[in-house]
Amino acid sequence: QIVESGGGFVQSGGSLRLSCSASGVMFPIHDMGWHRHVPGKQRELVAAFAYRTKTPQYADFAAGRFTISRAKAADTIFLDMSDLQPEDTAVYYCNIRGWSEADDYFGQGIQVTVSS
């Protein structure tokens, strides 16, 4: 089960924190991360956190503004977003991936709306 929280409405330049917790995971986790879907566009990677190397990966638009982190001893990740802009308005999806291509799951998504 994937549970997302923290979305909402914020003004341009504001900040939000997204949280994602996974439970009942029955496979070794390769990474957890966030993707987003803007209407009219394909879903895209925002950031991911690799379990083995403990390193983050960011999309170009997220680097420098967003920070992904993982809670200790838990399958919980956070996405701290700052300097949000209207183009960041999207549904954000938590993603958990295993080492097999078959182990690739998304949460239901959470709306983030940034007003100008």
VENTA-V464233 format. One line per field, one symbol per residue. ss: DSSP state (H for helix, E for strand, - for the rest). phi: phi as a letter, one per 20 degrees, with the letter a starting at -180 (. if undefined). burial: + if it has 24 or more other C-alpha atoms within 12 Angstrom, else -. A space follows every 50 residues. Layout:
ss: ???
phi: ???
burial: ???
This chain:
ss: -EEEE--EEEE----EEEEEEE------EEEEEEEEE------EEEEEEE ----EEEE-------EEEEE-----EEEEEE----HHH-EEEEEEEEE-- ---EEE---EEEEEE-
phi: .dcdbofqdbegnecbcdcbcdcmfdbfeebcacdbcegncffcfdabce ffeldeccfgfegnddcdbcfflbeccccedclfcgfefaeddfccceee ffebcdffnbeccdee
burial: -+++++++++---+++++++++------+++++++++------+++++++ +----+++---+--++++++----+++++++++++--++++++++++--- ----+++-++++++--
